[in-house]
Amino acid sequence: MKHPAASAREVLALNLIRLRGLRGWSQEALAFEAGLHRTFVAHVERQARNISLDNLERLALALEIRPYQLLEE
């Protein structure tokens, strides 16, 4: 029986949580580094908000990774 693939929102959320945790950053710290609001980061991590490519890129730059890496399973 095949398990359904994770949605892009779920993969993004899990990657953000993991990468933020590896750096010991709070949601507020990540938001500050990316120039975003803390509640926006919280919403993305809870899969409650859609994200633009511009904001995906801002988060990736803050985490010092390529944007596509936030969507890799």
C-alpha positions as CSV (number, residue, x, y, z in Angstrom):
1,M,0.0,0.0,0.0
2,K,1.5,3.3,-1.1
3,H,1.5,6.2,1.3
4,P,0.4,9.5,-0.2
5,A,3.2,11.9,-0.9
6,A,3.6,14.8,1.5
7,S,2.3,18.1,0.1
8,A,4.7,20.9,-0.7
9,R,3.4,22.9,2.3
10,E,4.1,20.0,4.6
11,V,7.6,19.4,3.2
12,L,8.3,23.2,3.5
13,A,7.1,23.3,7.0
14,L,9.1,20.3,8.1
15,N,12.2,21.6,6.5
16,L,11.8,25.0,8.1
17,I,11.3,23.5,11.5
18,R,14.3,21.2,11.1
19,L,16.7,23.8,9.7
20,R,15.7,26.4,12.2
21,G,16.2,23.9,15.0
22,L,19.7,23.0,13.7
23,R,20.7,26.6,14.1
24,G,19.0,27.0,17.5
25,W,16.8,29.8,16.1
26,S,13.4,30.7,17.3
27,Q,10.7,31.5,14.8
28,E,11.3,35.2,15.7
29,A,15.1,34.8,15.0
30,L,14.4,33.2,11.6
31,A,11.8,35.9,10.8
32,F,14.3,38.6,11.7
33,E,17.0,37.1,9.6
34,A,14.6,36.8,6.6
35,G,13.0,40.2,7.1
36,L,9.6,38.7,7.7
37,H,7.2,38.8,10.6
38,R,7.3,36.1,13.3
39,T,3.6,35.2,12.8
40,F,4.2,34.7,9.1
41,V,6.9,32.1,9.9
42,A,4.6,30.5,12.4
43,H,1.8,30.3,9.9
44,V,4.1,28.7,7.2
45,E,5.3,26.2,9.8
46,R,1.7,25.3,10.7
47,Q,0.8,25.1,7.0
48,A,-1.8,27.7,7.5
49,R,-0.4,30.2,4.9
50,N,0.5,30.0,1.3
51,I,4.0,31.4,0.6
52,S,5.2,33.4,-2.4
53,L,8.4,32.6,-4.2
54,D,9.9,35.9,-2.9
55,N,9.3,34.9,0.7
56,L,10.6,31.3,0.1
57,E,13.8,32.9,-1.3
58,R,14.1,35.2,1.8
59,L,13.8,32.2,4.1
60,A,16.3,30.2,2.1
61,L,18.8,33.1,2.1
62,A,18.4,33.5,5.9
63,L,19.1,29.8,6.3
64,E,22.0,30.0,3.8
65,I,20.6,27.3,1.4
66,R,19.1,27.3,-2.1
67,P,15.3,27.9,-2.3
68,Y,14.7,24.5,-3.9
69,Q,16.2,22.8,-0.8
70,L,13.3,24.0,1.3
71,L,11.0,21.8,-0.9
72,E,13.1,18.7,-1.0
73,E,11.8,15.6,0.8
